[in-house]
């Protein structure tokens, strides 16, 4: 990558240990994603993919290390991250780190987006 390339995600020595577990879910992850790159996170069940993505999106706190999205430190400003990054889970899920109200708002916004998008698409295709 060129020296002047813009970093959009930078993860350094990311560690996550859940309170009720003896083992770390994430153990020192380092990752940099540059503007214009396509990025996929692949691995077997239990490898830490969901934990990593949830941290990047500001839904989980870190145990140690750093995660920066754009120029925003996710650990210090998780709500700011949630304003411009979204996560679509594989299954419908409730996020335990959010309040009931926040979970409902997320689901409602998804539904409004889907309905509005479907209406827009249907107008385009059926004119």
Backbone as JSON, one array per atom type, in Angstrom:
{
  "sequence": "XXXXXXXXXXXXXXXXXXXXXXXXXXXXXXXXXXXXXXXXXXXXXXXXXXXXXXXXXXXXXXXXXXXXXXXXXXXXXXXXXXXXXXXXXXXXXXXXXXXXXXXXXXXXXXXXXXXXXXXXXXXXXXX",
  "N": [[0.85, -1.17, 0.0], [0.46, 2.29, -0.69], [2.32, 5.01, 0.76], [0.8, 7.28, 1.23], [-1.76, 6.39, 1.45], [-5.14, 6.23, 2.65], [-6.16, 5.25, 5.8], [-8.95, 3.4, 6.75], [-9.89, 1.64, 8.61], [-8.2, 0.77, 11.49], [-6.65, -1.52, 13.46], [-5.06, -2.39, 16.41], [-3.29, -4.68, 18.28], [-5.63, -5.85, 19.42], [-7.63, -7.06, 21.97], [-10.02, -9.13, 23.55], [-11.8, -10.15, 26.28], [-14.34, -11.94, 27.64], [-16.37, -11.49, 30.52], [-17.29, -13.84, 31.86], [-15.65, -15.84, 30.98], [-12.73, -17.91, 30.77], [-10.91, -17.77, 28.78], [-9.45, -15.71, 26.18], [-11.43, -14.08, 23.75], [-10.5, -12.67, 21.61], [-7.16, -12.29, 20.65], [-4.83, -10.25, 20.47], [-5.15, -9.0, 17.86], [-4.13, -7.54, 14.8], [-4.82, -5.27, 12.27], [-5.27, -3.56, 9.21], [-7.28, -1.63, 7.13], [-7.55, -0.11, 4.05], [-8.73, 2.85, 2.35], [-10.9, 2.21, -0.33], [-10.35, -0.47, -0.51], [-11.64, -3.81, -0.58], [-12.91, -5.81, 1.94], [-12.94, -8.83, 3.72], [-13.92, -10.88, 6.42], [-13.02, -13.89, 7.42], [-13.42, -17.17, 8.81], [-13.46, -20.05, 11.03], [-16.27, -21.16, 13.1], [-16.39, -19.54, 16.22], [-14.0, -18.23, 15.98], [-13.8, -15.52, 16.39], [-14.87, -13.63, 14.7], [-17.45, -12.33, 14.77], [-17.25, -11.02, 17.21], [-15.1, -9.27, 16.67], [-16.18, -7.67, 14.56], [-18.37, -6.58, 15.93], [-17.06, -5.01, 17.82], [-15.73, -3.19, 16.12], [-17.94, -1.84, 15.17], [-18.75, -0.52, 17.4], [-20.34, -1.77, 19.28], [-19.49, -3.5, 21.23], [-17.24, -3.32, 24.02], [-13.66, -3.03, 24.26], [-11.07, -5.12, 25.65], [-8.33, -4.63, 25.7], [-5.94, -2.78, 23.67], [-6.36, -1.1, 20.47], [-8.84, 0.43, 18.37], [-9.53, 2.11, 15.51], [-11.74, 3.85, 13.5], [-12.05, 5.46, 10.53], [-11.15, 8.47, 11.68], [-11.79, 8.1, 14.24], [-11.67, 6.98, 17.53], [-12.82, 3.99, 18.51], [-13.17, 2.85, 21.04], [-13.34, 5.03, 22.76], [-15.31, 6.67, 21.65], [-17.86, 5.29, 20.94], [-20.57, 5.77, 20.24], [-20.4, 7.73, 18.29], [-19.24, 6.32, 16.21], [-21.32, 4.57, 15.56], [-22.99, 6.22, 14.17], [-22.2, 6.33, 11.53], [-21.56, 3.81, 10.62], [-22.77, 0.58, 9.92], [-24.25, -2.53, 10.92], [-25.32, -5.57, 9.73], [-26.74, -8.27, 11.0], [-26.32, -11.85, 10.68], [-28.47, -13.37, 11.52], [-31.63, -12.35, 12.89], [-31.11, -10.34, 15.61], [-30.81, -9.29, 19.0], [-29.03, -6.73, 20.57], [-27.06, -7.04, 23.33], [-25.63, -5.0, 24.55], [-26.99, -2.72, 24.07], [-29.82, -0.63, 24.93], [-33.27, -1.63, 25.49], [-34.92, 0.15, 24.15], [-33.07, 1.26, 22.25], [-32.49, -1.04, 20.73], [-35.05, -1.51, 19.63], [-35.36, 0.83, 18.13], [-33.34, 0.5, 16.22], [-34.27, -1.8, 14.84], [-36.74, -0.79, 13.92], [-35.87, 1.31, 12.26], [-34.55, -0.18, 10.32], [-36.71, -1.52, 9.17], [-38.22, 0.66, 8.17], [-36.39, 1.65, 6.31], [-36.23, -0.57, 4.57], [-38.91, -0.73, 3.64], [-39.23, 1.83, 2.44], [-37.18, 1.71, 0.53], [-38.04, -0.47, -1.02], [-40.41, 0.61, -2.03], [-39.4, 2.73, -3.57], [-37.8, 1.3, -5.41], [-39.82, -0.23, -6.63], [-41.28, 1.75, -7.93], [-39.44, 2.56, -9.8], [-39.12, 0.25, -11.42], [-41.7, -0.33, -12.29], [-42.87, 1.69, -13.82]],
  "CA": [[0.0, 0.0, 0.0], [1.22, 3.53, -0.78], [2.51, 5.72, 2.04], [-0.25, 8.3, 1.41], [-3.07, 5.73, 1.46], [-5.96, 6.58, 3.8], [-6.61, 4.12, 6.61], [-10.34, 3.54, 7.18], [-9.96, 0.84, 9.84], [-6.89, 0.37, 11.99], [-6.77, -2.28, 14.7], [-3.74, -2.73, 16.94], [-3.22, -5.51, 19.49], [-6.98, -5.95, 19.95], [-7.92, -8.19, 22.86], [-11.34, -9.12, 24.17], [-12.07, -11.26, 27.2], [-15.66, -11.82, 28.24], [-16.31, -11.62, 31.97], [-17.55, -15.19, 32.36], [-14.81, -16.8, 30.26], [-11.33, -17.97, 31.17], [-10.08, -17.57, 27.6], [-9.69, -14.51, 25.39], [-12.11, -14.27, 22.47], [-9.56, -12.08, 20.65], [-5.85, -12.3, 21.29], [-3.79, -9.46, 19.81], [-5.4, -8.82, 16.42], [-3.65, -6.36, 14.09], [-5.47, -5.22, 10.96], [-5.45, -2.24, 8.6], [-8.05, -1.62, 5.88], [-7.35, 1.18, 3.41], [-9.82, 3.36, 1.51], [-10.97, 1.58, -1.64], [-10.17, -1.91, -0.42], [-12.73, -4.69, -0.16], [-12.4, -6.57, 3.07], [-13.78, -9.9, 4.23], [-13.41, -11.5, 7.63], [-13.4, -15.29, 7.3], [-12.84, -18.07, 9.79], [-14.41, -21.03, 11.56], [-17.08, -20.76, 14.26], [-15.62, -19.32, 17.44], [-12.71, -17.6, 15.69], [-13.8, -14.13, 16.83], [-15.34, -12.73, 13.64], [-18.57, -11.51, 15.24], [-16.72, -10.15, 18.26], [-14.31, -8.22, 16.01], [-17.08, -6.75, 13.86], [-19.15, -5.87, 16.94], [-16.18, -3.99, 18.39], [-15.54, -2.16, 15.09], [-19.2, -1.08, 15.08], [-19.01, 0.17, 18.65], [-21.36, -2.48, 20.04], [-18.81, -4.13, 22.36], [-16.02, -2.64, 24.46], [-12.46, -3.84, 24.15], [-10.32, -5.36, 26.87], [-7.14, -3.81, 25.5], [-5.62, -2.52, 22.28], [-7.03, 0.08, 19.92], [-9.59, 0.31, 17.13], [-9.85, 3.42, 14.97], [-12.5, 3.81, 12.25], [-11.87, 6.84, 10.07], [-10.22, 9.05, 12.65], [-12.51, 8.02, 15.51], [-11.32, 5.89, 18.42], [-14.06, 3.28, 18.81], [-13.29, 2.61, 22.47], [-13.68, 6.28, 23.45], [-16.47, 7.32, 21.04], [-18.64, 4.26, 20.22], [-21.81, 6.31, 19.67], [-20.04, 8.45, 17.06], [-19.03, 5.29, 15.18], [-22.62, 4.02, 15.17], [-23.69, 7.16, 13.29], [-21.83, 6.18, 10.12], [-21.27, 2.43, 10.25], [-23.89, -0.29, 10.26], [-24.02, -3.97, 10.97], [-26.49, -6.4, 9.45], [-26.39, -9.61, 11.49], [-26.74, -13.0, 9.89], [-29.8, -13.68, 12.02], [-32.19, -11.25, 13.67], [-30.51, -10.43, 16.93], [-30.86, -8.14, 19.89], [-27.7, -6.44, 21.06], [-27.13, -6.92, 24.79], [-25.0, -3.76, 25.02], [-27.92, -1.62, 23.82], [-31.06, -0.69, 25.71], [-34.43, -2.14, 24.75], [-35.32, 1.24, 23.24], [-32.11, 1.34, 21.15], [-32.73, -2.21, 19.88], [-36.29, -1.29, 18.88], [-35.11, 1.89, 17.15], [-32.56, -0.1, 15.13], [-35.16, -2.65, 14.05], [-37.72, 0.08, 13.25], [-35.18, 2.01, 11.17], [-34.32, -1.17, 9.25], [-37.99, -1.76, 8.5], [-38.55, 1.87, 7.4], [-35.49, 1.67, 5.16], [-36.64, -1.61, 3.63], [-40.18, -0.34, 3.01], [-38.97, 2.97, 1.55], [-36.36, 1.25, -0.58], [-38.9, -1.29, -1.87], [-41.33, 1.51, -2.73], [-38.61, 3.44, -4.58], [-37.45, 0.33, -6.45], [-41.0, -0.62, -7.38], [-41.62, 2.87, -8.82], [-38.47, 2.56, -10.9], [-39.32, -0.88, -12.29], [-43.07, -0.48, -12.78], [-43.41, 2.92, -14.39]],
  "C": [[0.89, 1.23, 0.0], [1.27, 4.24, 0.56], [1.41, 6.73, 2.3], [-1.65, 7.71, 1.42], [-3.81, 6.05, 2.76], [-6.43, 5.32, 4.51], [-8.06, 4.37, 7.02], [-10.63, 2.71, 8.43], [-8.53, 0.49, 10.23], [-7.06, -0.26, 13.37], [-5.37, -2.68, 15.13], [-3.87, -3.49, 18.26], [-4.57, -5.64, 20.2], [-7.17, -7.23, 20.75], [-9.3, -8.01, 23.45], [-11.48, -10.37, 25.01], [-13.43, -10.99, 27.82], [-15.56, -12.13, 29.72], [-16.45, -13.05, 32.47], [-16.71, -16.26, 31.66], [-13.38, -16.75, 30.78], [-10.39, -17.66, 30.0], [-10.43, -16.26, 26.9], [-10.41, -14.88, 24.1], [-11.25, -13.74, 21.33], [-8.22, -11.92, 21.35], [-4.82, -11.57, 20.43], [-3.95, -9.3, 18.32], [-4.81, -7.5, 15.93], [-4.24, -6.39, 12.69], [-5.55, -3.78, 10.48], [-6.21, -2.42, 7.3], [-7.93, -0.2, 5.33], [-8.55, 1.56, 2.55], [-9.74, 2.7, 0.14], [-10.78, 0.08, -1.62], [-11.49, -2.6, -0.09], [-12.15, -5.6, 0.9], [-13.4, -7.62, 3.5], [-13.12, -10.52, 5.45], [-13.91, -12.94, 7.66], [-12.74, -16.12, 8.39], [-13.89, -19.02, 10.31], [-15.23, -20.45, 12.71], [-16.17, -20.61, 15.47], [-14.29, -18.63, 17.22], [-12.64, -16.13, 16.12], [-14.29, -13.14, 15.79], [-16.43, -11.79, 14.13], [-18.11, -10.56, 16.33], [-15.95, -8.99, 17.65], [-15.22, -7.2, 15.34], [-17.91, -5.96, 14.86], [-18.33, -4.78, 17.61], [-15.97, -2.86, 17.39], [-16.77, -1.26, 15.0], [-19.56, -0.37, 16.37], [-20.06, -0.5, 19.52], [-20.79, -3.2, 21.26], [-17.6, -3.3, 22.74], [-14.85, -3.6, 24.34], [-11.86, -4.07, 25.53], [-9.02, -4.57, 26.83], [-6.86, -3.69, 24.02], [-6.33, -1.29, 21.79], [-7.72, -0.26, 18.6], [-9.96, 1.72, 16.71], [-10.56, 3.23, 13.64], [-12.55, 5.25, 11.75], [-10.8, 7.44, 10.95], [-10.8, 8.99, 14.05], [-12.08, 6.78, 16.29], [-12.6, 5.23, 18.91], [-14.25, 3.11, 20.31], [-13.73, 3.86, 23.23], [-14.95, 6.93, 22.92], [-17.34, 6.32, 20.27], [-19.92, 4.8, 19.6], [-21.54, 7.07, 18.37], [-19.83, 7.47, 15.92], [-20.37, 4.8, 14.66], [-23.41, 4.96, 14.27], [-23.36, 6.93, 11.82], [-21.42, 4.77, 9.73], [-22.43, 1.57, 10.71], [-23.51, -1.74, 10.21], [-25.33, -4.68, 10.7], [-26.13, -7.81, 9.89], [-26.92, -10.7, 10.58], [-28.16, -13.4, 10.26], [-30.32, -12.44, 12.75], [-31.68, -11.41, 15.09], [-30.78, -9.15, 17.71], [-29.46, -7.97, 20.45], [-27.74, -6.2, 22.56], [-26.5, -5.64, 25.34], [-25.89, -2.55, 24.79], [-29.14, -1.76, 24.72], [-32.16, -1.28, 24.84], [-34.86, -1.1, 23.72], [-34.38, 1.32, 22.03], [-32.27, 0.15, 20.2], [-33.97, -2.02, 19.03], [-36.1, -0.22, 17.81], [-34.34, 1.34, 15.95], [-33.46, -0.94, 14.23], [-36.19, -1.82, 13.28], [-37.08, 0.8, 12.07], [-34.89, 1.07, 10.0], [-35.61, -1.4, 8.46], [-38.39, -0.56, 7.64], [-37.69, 1.94, 6.15], [-35.93, 0.65, 4.12], [-37.93, -1.23, 2.9], [-39.95, 0.79, 2.02], [-38.18, 2.55, 0.32], [-37.18, 0.4, -1.54], [-39.86, -0.41, -2.67], [-40.6, 2.25, -3.85], [-38.27, 2.5, -5.73], [-38.67, -0.05, -7.27], [-41.45, 0.49, -8.33], [-40.7, 2.89, -10.03], [-38.81, 1.46, -11.89], [-40.72, -0.95, -12.92], [-43.67, 0.8, -13.31], [-43.95, 2.7, -15.76]]
}
